[in-house]
Structures are given as C-alpha cells and as structure tokens.
Amino acid sequence: MVNFVLVAGARLGAWAWDEVAPHLRAAGHGVYPLTLSGLAEKRGVPAGQATHVQDIVSEVEHQGLRDVVLVGHSYSGIPVGQAAERIGDRLARVVFVDSSVPTDGESFASAWPDGGAAVKASIAENGGFWPVVPAAHYEGEGLTDEQVARLVRGSTPHPGATLTEPAMLAGSLGKLPATYILCLIGGSEPDDAEPDEDVAELLNSEHWRLVKMDTGHWPMFSQPRELAQILIDSAVE
C-alpha cells in the first residue's frame, strides 16, 4: 500500500480526480486529492509558488503519510517536484502527468516559447489571475462534450503569482524516483510524441521512466481507469 497525493493542474481542484480516486482506493491504496490555495473551494486564499509547495508538504505532514506517491498534473508538476524533494524519506515516487517540471530559479511562465510574455499579459489584464478558458480550448483532447462541460464548469481563475514566481530546488530532480506520463494527442503540436527537452534530459536518469498514454492533456477525465492503473503500476516499481 502507498499513499497517493493527487494535485491537478492550473485552474483545477481536488474534484478533478473524482473518477481516478475510486480505482486507487479499490486497489487498497490511500488517496488524498488536494486543492491548492486560491483554487476551487480555496478560492480567495492568497497564493504564490512557495504557497503551493507548502500546501503539498503540509498535506503529507498533517496526514502523517509515509510511502507517498506525489502526483502532479500539468502546472502542478512544478510545486509537486519541489515538494517531492522536501518530504525526504516519506517519498516513494513522484509522478508527473503530462506536466511541467521545476527548474531552479525558473517559473512556469518562463518555460513558454515567448518567455512567458503572453501569460504575464493575461494575468495583468485579469486582476492578477490567469483566466479560465472556453470549451474550445479542450477540443482535440479525447474528451466528451460532458467532460469538457465539467472542466469548464469546475475551473476557477488561477493565482498569477504561482505561475510567475521561480521554483527553488536544492538538488537534481534526476535523483528522485520518478515516472513521467506523456499524453500523445491534442495540444498545439499533436504529432509531437516526444517529451520536452528538459524532461528528456531527466529521463536519462536511471531513476526515471517514461509512460505514454494515447489520449489528451486531461487523462483524469478522458481515461481515468487507465491513468489509475499506470499510477498503481508506478507505485510498485
């Protein structure tokens, strides 16, 4: 048995794991879906990048968890990667679900091709928040109309500081036991089935492995059972 701490990406909360969690529990594991500060039911709570890292560390410590598998989707790979470093021997594995990975001194926005200019402009124009996106944003991602409607309905504006403040790492992520799940369809480059350069470099580590899913960027909605099985398999490596 392990304890999964599940952290969804930008604009989402713990609710995003509602269809994944039952499969993990049925396999006998502990499951702790987590909403980060400023999102979903925690909307209005001030948050920066360090806040989100502490949210995750505090969940592990408050629950007294050991044998922890930290799971970060999309944006949340950045705080999850930092938290994985900070929970010490409580960590069993970290799983990045089609996510960003933290680089010391760099932010989520700085990794974008334009250096984050568009993200920062959007935040500035929307009162310090990255705004929610319309249904069209989810086209070509292997989602049903109902799943897209759930995403749109459940999303909340994302605290901008968490996207522009830098990550802080003490060492190399390549030293941590990790699985990277690459989703193969959708996005701006649907034919690109290879991980980003920073992820590819980490995958050279003997402690990292790559798993590919034939679905879009939100597998907790499009393929929850399959995603749960990958998480379970990763826990026993």
N, C-alpha and C positions, 0 to 999 in steps of 0.2 A: 504494500500500500504506500502511495505517496500522497502529497497534498498539492493540488493544483491551485495556484493563484492566477486567475484569468483577468487580463487587462485589455480591453478593446481600444481601438484607435480613436482618432480625433472625432469629436462631436458625440461619441457614444458613451454608454454607461454599462453597468453590470448586466443590464437587461439583454444586451447583445448576445450573451452566452446561454440564453434560456433553452435553446434546443441542443446545445452541446453538453451542458452540465449533467442531465439525466443519464447519458451514456457513460460518463466518467464515474458517477455515483454507482451505477449498476455494476460496474467492474470492481467496486469496493474501495474506491479512492475518495479522499477528502476533496471537496471542491469549494473554492472561495472566489466567486466572481466579485470584482472590485470596481467601484465607480471612483474615478479620480476627482479631486477637488475642482469645483467650478462647472461640473457637468451633471446632466440628468438630475437626480434627486439632490445633488450637492451644488446645483446651480446657484450662483451668487457668492460662493466661497472664493475669496481671492486666491490666485494660484500662479506660481512661476514654475520653472523647470525643477528647481530643488524641492518645491512643494510636492510635485507628483512623484518624485523619487521617494520622498519621505512617506507619502501615502502608502506606498508598496511595502517599504521596510516596516512601517508601523503595523500594517495588517499582519505580517508574518510574526512580529514580536508580540502583538496584542493577543493573537490567537494561539501563541505558544507552538507554532508549527515547526516541524522538522521534516526532513526528506521532502523538500519543497521543489516543485517544478514551477518556475515562473514563466508565464506565457504572455508575450506581448504582441499585439496585432498593430500593423501599420505604424502610426506615430508612436504608439506606446512601447515599441521596441527600444526607444531612446531611454525613457525612465526605467524600464524593466532591466535593460542591460546594466545600468548604473546600480540599481538595487541588487542585482544578482551578485555584484562584486562586494556589496556591503553586508550581506546576510551571512557571510562566512560559511561555516560547516553545516549550516541549515540547508544549503542549496544542494539539490540532487542534479538538477539540469535546468537550463534556460532554453525556451523555445521561442523563436522569432517567426511569427506568422505573416509572411509577405510584408515584412516590416522594415523600417529604418533601423539602423544600428548606431549606437552612440560613438562619436569620435571626440576625444578630449579637446575641449576648447571650441567645439563647433556646435551649432544649433541645428534643429530640424530644418529650419528655413534655409540655412546656408548651404545645404547639400543640393538645393534645387539648381537647375541649369543657369538661372538668372541670378544666382547668389541670394535668392530669397526676396528679390525686389517686389514681385507680384504678391507674395504672401504678406509682406510687410505693408504694402499699399492697401491691401484688402482689410487688414487689421486696423489700420489707421482710419479707414473710411467707415468702419463699423464699430466705433466706440471701444476699441481695444480687444475686439473678438474676431476670430475667423468665422465668417457666417456659415450657416447651414447651406446645403446645396440642393438644387432641384432634382426631381426624379430623373431627368435626362442624364444626370451625372453618372447614374448607375447602369446605363444601357450597355449591352455587350459584356456583362459581367456574370452571366449564367444565373441571373435572378429572375424569379417570377414577379408578376405585377404586384402580388400580395406582399412579397418580401421587400420589394422596393418601397411600397407604401409604409411598411413597418419601419424601415430605415429613415424615411423622410419624417414620419410622424414622431419617432423617438429621439431624433437628433436635437442637440442644443448647440448654440454658438460656443466655440472653443476658446478658452482664455488665451489671448495672443501672446502673453509673456512666456508661456510654456513652449511656444514654437520658436521664439527668437533668442531666448537665453541659452547659454552654452552648457553642454554636458561636461561633467567632471569625472574623470576616471583616474584611478590610482595605478592601474596596470593595463595589460593587454587582454582584450576580450577573448583572444585566441587561447588563453589558458583555461577558460571556463568550459565545462562540458555543455555543448550546445547543439541544437538542431535548428536548421533554417528551412522553413517551408516556403517554397516558391510557387506562387499561383501563375498558371501559364496563359490564361486568356484575359482579354479585356485590357483596359488602360490605354495609354497613348501609344504604346508600342506592342500591339497584340501578338506580333510574330517573334518578339524577343523572349526566348525561353531560357535565358541565362541570367544569373544574379548580377547585381550591380558590382562595380569594381571593388568597392570596399568589402562587400560580402564575399566575393570570390577570393579575396586575399585571406579572409578569416577562415574560409573553407579549406585552405591549405593546412590548417592546423589538424593534428591527429585527434583533437578533442571535438571537432565539429563534423557534422554530417548534413547532407542536403537531401530533402524530400520534395518531390514535385507533385502538385495537385492540378488536375485538369479542370480548373474552374477559375472564377474571377477573384477579385481582391477581398471579397467578404465571404470566405468559406464557412463561417459560423452560421450563415444564413443559407447559402447555396448547397453546401454539402456537410451539414453538421455531424452526421454519423461518421462519415469518412474522416473528418477532421478529428473527432474524438478518438477514433482508432489510432490515428497517427500519434496523437498525444499519449495514449496509453502505451503504444509501442516504444515511444521515445523514453518513457519512464523506466523501462526495464533494461535499457542498454547499459 
